[in-house]
Amino acid sequence: MIASLFFITRIVTAWFLLFMLAAMLWSGLFGGMQDGPPWPAVLVFLVTMALVLTGAFSHVRRVRLIAGKVDAGTLANRQRRQVEIPFEAGEAFDLVDAAIRELPRTEEIESARDSLQVRAKVQRIDPYSNKSPSRFNPLAWLGNKRNQILATVTPGEGAGSLLLICEPESPAWSDWFKVDDGTNLENAEAITRAITRRVAERRRSEQASVRQTVTEKELTVAKLNLLHAQVEPHFLYNTLASAQYLTRSDPQRADEMLGNLISYLRHSLPRTEDSLSTLGEELERARAYLEILQIRMGARLNLQIDVPAPLQAVPFPAMMLQTLVENAIKHGLEPKPGGGTIWILARSQEQGVAVTVADDGQGFNAESSGTGIGLKNVRERLRLVYGAAAGFAIVANFPSGVAATITVPGAIDGGADHA
């Protein structure tokens, strides 16, 4: 209440003093004021003061509607906002620039991305008639028909700080005689709301993306676990049956097979889904698996491994190498009458470490009975763990067979000389 009365009194007093000064100048220059001012001048004065008083009251009421309160800050023609935007300065600037461009009646927008500044003019209208302020309104006599906006983004530590100024196009001294009907308050609030909305939308989008990624990751892990549940019992039954047979015919080979089975199972113990194994651990699992198959398949399976020791410390997703090896056996060598060779190679590259599993089996053909679930899981898990930093490629081997290569980040000094 006190702020409203002070504001109205200030406006009325300023106009009263302006009329007194005009009357004194008129009297000094032309005389004729000894008997008092003429009645037309008095009538103009009274009408003008009534319009000024009405306009000031209207300004106060509109500010209360917009802001919900009335104080010196909300009543002012010039509005200042300091807004912290939780994005780096470039993103914050783009967000502010878009918010200002969407403001109604905005024109003459000057956007300087290097200096992180946006300047704009906004046409002012009478909020009650949706037209330019009336020429008969004394509060519009000083000629500013537009407001202006200055937005400056200051870079911070992973964030941008916005200084927003919304003010009339006229000089500051005119604020003693004029009101803006809350238009600059309205502009400042609109831009602030637009920024808040855009930040909230970005946060919701990020949260939705995280939820989708988590769901995809859980689905991929579930599919992988289901695949293991289907494959491992079959492998275990065959291995145990072979070991039982060898205990009677060749106890030494049976003991060797059981030792490899123990090694395979030890490296197959569950680990948390987010933790990475190492290439060395995955190689030991694959080696144990293949040595078991060598005992079962005999001369039909040859194994060649070339993985330099420095590369074996590279973090590597669990079961990926095993999946490639199992695919090479199941779809490449087992259907081939004469068997063949499995190669496991690793080499260091600029992009990271490339691990290849190759065979000289049947290769790509219509007789392959694979569903592709294992390779699809490999691609999905690589994407979830490494994003675009990892790669997976599968090509035909020469002269026969298939070569599958996984590339993961992780530069190892000296690894390139051994590959």
C-alpha positions as CSV (number, residue, x, y, z in Angstrom):
1,M,0.0,0.0,0.0
2,I,2.7,2.4,1.0
3,A,4.7,1.6,-2.2
4,S,1.6,2.3,-4.3
5,L,0.9,5.6,-2.7
6,F,4.5,6.7,-3.0
7,F,4.6,5.7,-6.7
8,I,1.3,7.6,-7.5
9,T,2.3,10.6,-5.5
10,R,5.7,10.7,-7.3
11,I,4.1,10.7,-10.8
12,V,1.5,13.3,-9.9
13,T,4.0,15.5,-8.2
14,A,6.3,15.3,-11.2
15,W,3.5,16.4,-13.6
16,F,2.4,19.2,-11.2
17,L,5.9,20.6,-11.0
18,L,6.2,20.3,-14.8
19,F,3.0,22.4,-15.2
20,M,4.2,25.0,-12.6
21,L,7.5,25.3,-14.5
22,A,5.7,25.8,-17.7
23,A,3.4,28.4,-16.1
24,M,6.4,30.3,-14.7
25,L,8.1,30.3,-18.1
26,W,5.0,31.4,-19.9
27,S,4.5,34.2,-17.3
28,G,8.1,35.3,-17.6
29,L,8.1,35.4,-21.4
30,F,4.6,36.7,-22.2
31,G,3.2,38.1,-18.9
32,G,-0.5,38.2,-18.5
33,M,-0.6,36.0,-15.4
34,Q,-1.3,38.8,-12.9
35,D,-5.0,37.9,-12.6
36,G,-4.2,34.2,-12.4
37,P,-4.0,31.6,-15.2
38,P,-6.7,31.7,-17.8
39,W,-9.5,29.1,-17.5
40,P,-8.4,27.1,-20.6
41,A,-5.0,26.5,-19.0
42,V,-6.6,25.4,-15.7
43,L,-8.9,23.0,-17.6
44,V,-6.0,21.5,-19.5
45,F,-4.1,21.1,-16.2
46,L,-7.1,19.4,-14.4
47,V,-7.8,17.1,-17.3
48,T,-4.1,16.2,-17.6
49,M,-3.8,15.5,-13.9
50,A,-6.9,13.4,-13.9
51,L,-5.5,11.3,-16.8
52,V,-2.1,11.0,-15.1
53,L,-3.8,9.9,-11.9
54,T,-6.0,7.4,-13.7
55,G,-3.0,6.0,-15.7
56,A,-0.9,5.6,-12.5
57,F,-3.7,3.8,-10.7
58,S,-4.1,1.5,-13.8
59,H,-0.4,0.8,-13.8
60,V,-0.5,-0.2,-10.1
61,R,-3.4,-2.5,-10.6
62,R,-1.9,-4.2,-13.7
63,V,1.4,-4.8,-11.9
64,R,-0.5,-6.4,-9.0
65,L,-2.2,-8.7,-11.5
66,I,1.0,-9.7,-13.1
67,A,3.3,-10.1,-10.1
68,G,0.8,-10.7,-7.4
69,K,2.4,-8.0,-5.3
70,V,3.2,-4.4,-5.5
71,D,6.6,-3.0,-4.4
72,A,9.3,-0.6,-5.7
73,G,10.8,-3.4,-7.9
74,T,7.6,-4.6,-9.6
75,L,6.3,-1.0,-10.1
76,A,9.5,0.1,-11.9
77,N,9.5,0.6,-15.6
78,R,12.9,-1.0,-15.9
79,Q,13.2,-4.6,-14.9
80,R,16.4,-6.5,-14.1
81,R,16.7,-10.3,-13.7
82,Q,19.7,-12.5,-12.8
83,V,19.0,-16.1,-13.9
84,E,21.4,-19.1,-13.5
85,I,21.1,-21.6,-16.3
86,P,22.6,-25.0,-15.7
87,F,24.1,-25.4,-19.1
88,E,27.4,-24.3,-20.5
89,A,27.5,-20.7,-21.9
90,G,26.9,-21.6,-25.6
91,E,23.9,-23.8,-24.8
92,A,22.6,-21.2,-22.4
93,F,22.9,-18.4,-25.0
94,D,21.0,-20.5,-27.6
95,L,18.3,-21.1,-25.1
96,V,18.0,-17.4,-24.2
97,D,18.1,-16.3,-27.9
98,A,15.2,-18.7,-28.7
99,A,13.2,-17.5,-25.7
100,I,13.5,-13.8,-26.8
101,R,12.7,-14.5,-30.4
102,E,9.4,-16.2,-29.4
103,L,8.3,-13.1,-27.4
104,P,5.3,-11.5,-29.2
105,R,5.9,-8.3,-31.2
106,T,9.7,-8.7,-31.0
107,E,11.7,-6.9,-33.8
108,E,15.2,-5.7,-34.6
109,I,16.8,-8.7,-32.9
110,E,20.6,-8.5,-32.8
111,S,22.2,-11.7,-31.7
112,A,26.0,-11.9,-31.1
113,R,27.0,-15.4,-30.1
114,D,30.7,-14.6,-29.7
115,S,30.0,-11.9,-27.1
116,L,27.0,-13.8,-25.7
117,Q,24.6,-10.9,-26.1
118,V,21.1,-10.5,-27.5
119,R,19.5,-7.1,-28.1
120,A,15.9,-6.7,-29.2
121,K,13.1,-4.1,-29.5
122,V,9.5,-5.0,-28.5
123,Q,6.5,-3.0,-29.7
124,R,4.5,-1.6,-26.8
125,I,0.8,-1.8,-26.9
126,D,-2.1,-0.6,-24.6
127,P,-2.8,-3.9,-22.7
128,Y,-6.5,-3.0,-22.7
129,S,-7.0,-2.2,-26.4
130,N,-4.2,-4.2,-28.0
131,K,-3.2,-1.0,-29.9
132,S,-0.4,1.5,-29.6
133,P,-0.9,3.9,-26.6
134,S,-3.4,6.7,-27.2
135,R,-2.1,10.1,-28.3
136,F,-4.5,11.6,-25.7
137,N,-2.8,9.8,-22.9
138,P,-0.3,12.2,-21.2
139,L,1.7,9.2,-20.0
140,A,2.5,8.4,-23.6
141,W,3.4,12.0,-24.7
142,L,7.2,11.6,-24.4
143,G,7.3,9.4,-27.4
144,N,8.6,5.9,-26.6
145,K,6.4,3.4,-28.3
146,R,8.7,0.5,-27.8
147,N,10.5,-1.4,-25.1
148,Q,13.9,-2.9,-25.4
149,I,15.6,-6.0,-24.1
150,L,19.3,-6.6,-23.4
151,A,20.4,-10.2,-22.4
152,T,24.0,-11.0,-21.5
153,V,25.2,-14.5,-20.7
154,T,28.3,-14.8,-18.5
155,P,30.2,-18.1,-18.7
156,G,30.7,-20.0,-15.5
157,E,31.9,-23.4,-14.3
158,G,29.7,-25.7,-16.5
159,A,26.8,-23.1,-16.4
160,G,25.8,-19.8,-17.7
161,S,24.6,-16.7,-15.8
162,L,22.0,-14.6,-17.6
163,L,21.6,-10.8,-16.9
164,L,18.3,-9.8,-18.4
165,I,17.3,-6.1,-18.6
166,C,13.8,-5.1,-19.9
167,E,13.2,-1.3,-20.1
168,P,11.5,1.4,-22.1
169,E,13.3,2.8,-25.2
170,S,13.2,6.3,-23.6
171,P,15.8,7.8,-21.3
172,A,15.7,7.0,-17.5
173,W,14.5,10.5,-16.5
174,S,11.2,9.9,-18.4
175,D,10.3,7.3,-15.7
176,W,9.3,10.3,-13.5
177,F,6.5,11.1,-15.9
178,K,5.6,7.9,-17.6
179,V,4.4,4.3,-16.8
180,D,4.8,1.3,-19.0
181,D,1.6,-0.4,-17.8
182,G,3.7,-3.3,-16.6
183,T,4.8,-4.3,-20.1
184,N,8.5,-4.6,-19.2
185,L,7.6,-6.6,-16.1
186,E,5.5,-8.8,-18.3
187,N,8.4,-9.3,-20.8
188,A,10.9,-10.1,-18.1
189,E,8.5,-12.7,-16.5
190,A,7.7,-14.2,-19.9
191,I,11.4,-14.7,-20.9
192,T,12.2,-16.1,-17.4
193,R,9.3,-18.6,-17.7
194,A,10.4,-19.6,-21.2
195,I,13.9,-20.3,-20.0
196,T,12.6,-22.3,-17.0
197,R,10.3,-24.3,-19.3
198,R,13.1,-25.1,-21.7
199,V,15.4,-26.2,-18.9
200,A,12.7,-28.4,-17.5
201,E,12.1,-29.9,-20.9
202,R,15.8,-30.7,-21.3
203,R,15.9,-32.3,-17.9
204,R,12.8,-34.4,-18.6
205,S,14.4,-35.5,-22.0
206,E,17.6,-36.4,-20.2
207,Q,15.8,-38.4,-17.5
208,A,13.7,-40.2,-20.2
209,S,16.9,-41.0,-22.1
210,V,18.5,-42.4,-18.9
211,R,15.4,-44.5,-18.1
212,Q,15.3,-45.8,-21.6
213,T,19.0,-46.6,-21.5
214,V,18.6,-48.4,-18.1
215,T,15.6,-50.4,-19.5
216,E,17.6,-51.4,-22.6
217,K,20.5,-52.4,-20.5
218,E,18.3,-54.5,-18.3
219,L,16.7,-56.1,-21.3
220,T,20.0,-56.9,-22.9
221,V,21.4,-58.4,-19.7
222,A,18.2,-60.5,-19.4
223,K,18.5,-61.7,-22.9
224,L,22.2,-62.6,-22.4
225,N,21.4,-64.4,-19.2
226,L,18.6,-66.4,-21.0
227,L,21.1,-67.3,-23.7
228,H,23.6,-68.5,-21.2
229,A,20.9,-70.5,-19.4
230,Q,20.1,-72.2,-22.7
231,V,23.7,-72.8,-23.9
232,E,25.7,-73.6,-20.7
233,P,23.7,-76.7,-19.5
234,H,24.1,-78.3,-23.0
235,F,27.8,-77.6,-22.9
236,L,28.1,-78.9,-19.3
237,Y,26.2,-82.1,-20.0
238,N,28.3,-82.9,-23.0
239,T,31.6,-82.1,-21.1
240,L,30.7,-84.2,-18.1
241,A,29.5,-87.1,-20.3
242,S,32.8,-86.9,-22.2
243,A,34.8,-86.8,-18.9
244,Q,32.9,-89.8,-17.6
245,Y,33.7,-91.8,-20.7
246,L,37.4,-90.8,-20.6
247,T,37.8,-91.8,-16.9
248,R,37.5,-95.4,-18.2
249,S,39.5,-95.1,-21.4
250,D,41.9,-92.3,-20.8
251,P,42.1,-91.0,-17.2
252,Q,44.8,-88.5,-18.0
253,R,42.7,-86.7,-20.6
254,A,39.6,-86.9,-18.4
255,D,41.6,-85.1,-15.6
256,E,42.8,-82.5,-18.2
257,M,39.2,-82.0,-19.3
258,L,37.9,-81.6,-15.8
259,G,40.7,-79.1,-15.0
260,N,39.7,-77.0,-18.0
261,L,36.0,-77.2,-16.9
262,I,36.9,-75.9,-13.5
263,S,38.9,-73.1,-15.0
264,Y,36.0,-72.2,-17.3
265,L,33.5,-72.2,-14.5
266,R,35.8,-70.1,-12.2
267,H,36.0,-67.4,-14.9
268,S,32.2,-67.7,-15.4
269,L,31.2,-66.7,-11.9
270,P,28.6,-63.9,-11.9
271,R,29.8,-60.3,-11.7
272,T,27.9,-57.1,-11.4
273,E,26.4,-56.0,-14.7
274,D,28.2,-52.7,-14.7
275,S,31.7,-54.0,-13.9
276,L,34.1,-54.9,-16.7
277,S,36.3,-57.9,-16.9
278,T,39.7,-57.8,-18.6
279,L,40.8,-59.2,-21.9
280,G,43.1,-61.6,-20.1
281,E,40.3,-63.1,-17.9
282,E,38.1,-63.4,-21.0
283,L,40.9,-65.1,-22.9
284,E,41.4,-67.6,-20.1
285,R,37.7,-68.5,-20.1
286,A,37.7,-68.9,-23.9
287,R,40.9,-70.9,-23.8
288,A,39.5,-73.3,-21.2
289,Y,36.3,-73.7,-23.3
290,L,38.3,-74.4,-26.5
291,E,40.6,-76.9,-24.9
292,I,37.7,-78.8,-23.6
293,L,36.3,-78.9,-27.2
294,Q,39.8,-79.9,-28.5
295,I,39.7,-83.0,-26.3
296,R,36.1,-83.8,-27.5
297,M,36.7,-82.9,-31.2
298,G,40.3,-84.1,-31.5
299,A,42.1,-83.2,-34.7
300,R,39.0,-81.5,-36.0
301,L,39.8,-78.4,-33.9
302,N,43.0,-76.3,-34.0
303,L,43.5,-73.3,-31.9
304,Q,45.8,-70.3,-32.5
305,I,46.0,-67.5,-30.0
306,D,48.0,-64.3,-30.5
307,V,47.1,-61.8,-27.7
308,P,50.2,-59.8,-26.4
309,A,50.6,-59.7,-22.7
310,P,50.3,-55.9,-22.4
311,L,46.9,-56.0,-24.0
312,Q,45.5,-58.6,-21.6
313,A,45.1,-55.9,-18.9
314,V,42.7,-53.9,-21.1
315,P,39.1,-53.7,-19.6
316,F,36.8,-55.8,-21.6
317,P,33.1,-56.7,-21.2
318,A,32.4,-60.1,-19.8
319,M,31.2,-63.0,-22.1
320,M,31.7,-61.0,-25.3
321,L,34.8,-62.9,-26.4
322,Q,33.1,-66.2,-25.3
323,T,30.0,-65.3,-27.5
324,L,32.2,-64.9,-30.6
325,V,34.1,-68.1,-29.9
326,E,30.9,-70.1,-29.4
327,N,29.5,-68.7,-32.6
328,A,32.6,-69.7,-34.5
329,I,32.3,-73.2,-33.2
330,K,28.6,-73.7,-33.6
331,H,28.0,-72.1,-36.9
332,G,31.5,-72.4,-38.5
333,L,33.4,-75.5,-37.5
334,E,30.9,-78.0,-36.0
335,P,28.9,-78.2,-39.3
336,K,32.1,-78.6,-41.4
337,P,33.1,-82.2,-41.9
338,G,36.8,-81.7,-41.5
339,G,36.7,-79.2,-38.7
340,G,39.1,-76.3,-38.8
341,T,40.9,-73.6,-36.9
342,I,39.9,-70.9,-34.5
343,W,42.1,-67.8,-34.3
344,I,42.0,-65.3,-31.4
345,L,44.0,-62.2,-32.2
346,A,44.4,-58.8,-30.5
347,R,46.2,-55.7,-31.6
348,S,46.5,-52.1,-30.5
349,Q,45.1,-49.3,-32.7
350,E,44.7,-45.5,-32.5
351,Q,41.0,-46.0,-31.6
352,G,41.8,-48.5,-28.9
353,V,42.3,-52.3,-28.9
354,A,40.8,-54.6,-31.6
355,V,40.1,-58.2,-30.7
356,T,39.3,-60.6,-33.5
357,V,37.9,-64.1,-33.5
358,A,38.2,-65.8,-36.9
359,D,37.5,-69.3,-38.2
360,D,37.9,-71.1,-41.5
361,G,34.5,-72.9,-41.2
362,Q,31.4,-72.7,-43.4
363,G,31.1,-69.0,-43.2
364,F,27.9,-67.1,-44.3
365,N,25.5,-69.5,-46.0
366,A,21.8,-70.4,-46.1
367,E,22.4,-73.5,-44.0
368,S,23.4,-71.5,-40.9
369,S,20.8,-72.0,-38.2
370,G,21.8,-69.1,-36.0
371,T,19.2,-66.6,-34.7
372,G,21.7,-63.7,-34.3
373,I,20.7,-63.2,-30.6
374,G,24.3,-63.5,-29.5
375,L,25.7,-61.0,-31.9
376,K,22.8,-58.6,-31.3
377,N,23.6,-58.7,-27.6
378,V,27.2,-57.9,-28.4
379,R,26.3,-54.8,-30.3
380,E,23.8,-53.7,-27.7
381,R,26.1,-54.1,-24.8
382,L,28.9,-52.3,-26.6
383,R,26.6,-49.4,-27.2
384,L,25.4,-49.3,-23.6
385,V,28.9,-49.5,-22.1
386,Y,30.9,-47.4,-24.5
387,G,28.4,-45.5,-26.7
388,A,30.0,-44.6,-30.0
389,A,33.6,-45.2,-28.7
390,A,33.4,-48.9,-29.4
391,G,32.9,-50.8,-32.6
392,F,31.8,-54.3,-33.9
393,A,32.4,-55.7,-37.4
394,I,31.8,-59.1,-38.8
395,V,33.1,-60.0,-42.3
396,A,33.9,-63.1,-44.4
397,N,37.3,-64.7,-43.8
398,F,39.5,-65.7,-46.7
399,P,39.4,-68.3,-48.2
400,S,36.5,-69.5,-46.0
401,G,34.9,-68.7,-42.6
402,V,34.1,-65.6,-40.7
403,A,36.1,-62.9,-38.8
404,A,34.4,-60.9,-36.1
405,T,36.2,-57.9,-34.5
406,I,35.4,-56.0,-31.4
407,T,37.2,-52.6,-30.9
408,V,37.1,-51.1,-27.4
409,P,38.8,-47.9,-26.0
410,G,42.0,-48.4,-24.2
411,A,45.4,-47.4,-25.5
412,I,48.3,-49.7,-24.3
413,D,51.8,-48.5,-24.7
414,G,53.9,-50.9,-26.7
415,G,50.9,-53.0,-27.7
416,A,51.1,-52.1,-31.4
417,D,54.5,-53.7,-31.7
418,H,53.1,-57.2,-30.7
419,A,50.0,-57.2,-32.9
